[in-house]
Amino acid sequence: MDKSIKIRVQSIKSVFHHAKQATMQIQNLVRKNIQNLKPYSSARSEFSGTASVFLDANENGHDLFGEALNRYPDPLQLAVKQRIAKLKGIPVESIFLGNGSDEAIDLLFRIFCEPGVDEAITCPPTYGMYRVQADIHGTPIRQVLLTEDFQLRPQAMLEAASPNTKLLFLCSPNNPTGNLLDPAAIEFLLRYFQGIVVVDEAYIDFAEGTKSWSQRLAEFPNLVVLQTLSKAWALAGARLGMAFASPEIIHYLNTVKSPYNVGLPTQRAVLSAFETGLDGTVSTIIAERKRLEIAGVGFDFVEKIYPSDANFLLIKMEDSALIFNYLKQNGVVVRDRSREPLCEGCLRITVGTPSENDRLLALMAAFNSSTIQSSNP
């Protein structure tokens, strides 16, 4: 273990003795109107069994396109959940499926945060959608910056919390920095934060040898784990996100969601993908990530490449705006993250296919050569 991580873990463990472990009833965190909410009862949720004629949902009985798209899909996506349960080793009753993990983030604010009253904590630099959803729902955000090496400050986060702080968002591997957050710090927060801890694992499949926090749901009733099929499974266009949590939290997510939030084409695409499998794409992306990292350090304009457990690299450059525009002008689009806290001068570059990465490296090499020539007339 890295010496700095050892020191941080020891420090966190010492704080355990001075903190009061969280004891909470999840229901007490839920907004009163949500506790009393009677969910919409759809035609498909009321019927179970088999039938040959469906005249209950005001659908168009004519299958015009031969894909059964004239019928409403399973509102709880049971076939997909059963497959995910088998794949992930998580009970069906602990799985929520939504229109990307962004839907789950939206619903968590709806369930736990009274607008203008309750609060959430984020740890910039991190995924921007947490803040956007907080603003949409009128939820004040308390921000606790990560350390210079993009790790959590758990004691500072507890100190930032108030009795009205209901949600805490942790992204691991983190976006845009790419690193895994210290597991000891996450466990500390799960034990002592008096609210819901959301661990966003959108990039977990690229973190070799790392176990998902979803395997510890039974230990932490206040834990929600987010994952997605957009990254490793190459299904960004299908829009399917997953939330893993206690059956109680999943119940509230299903209560608040739209009746048919995941369409039939998406459910079919996901089941088909599970049959096909990942076909080595994750290992290819990890190998390409290492190739980009090794090649990148050889360019004079690259100041630092941050360690990554995701499918992207955060790279600090001498003139990030110049290289960003140079790449864009030559048909390669990357993400400028230089306005994010602690990310000044940084570009976030997704690991593409081998041929895409070849193109990126060729352009970076050309830029590097032109920079050297201009500095040595």
Summary of the structure (lengths in Angstrom):
residues: 377
radius of gyration: 22.9
end to end distance: 47.0
largest distance: 80.9
contacts: 1135
relative contact order: 0.12
helix: 41%
strand: 13%
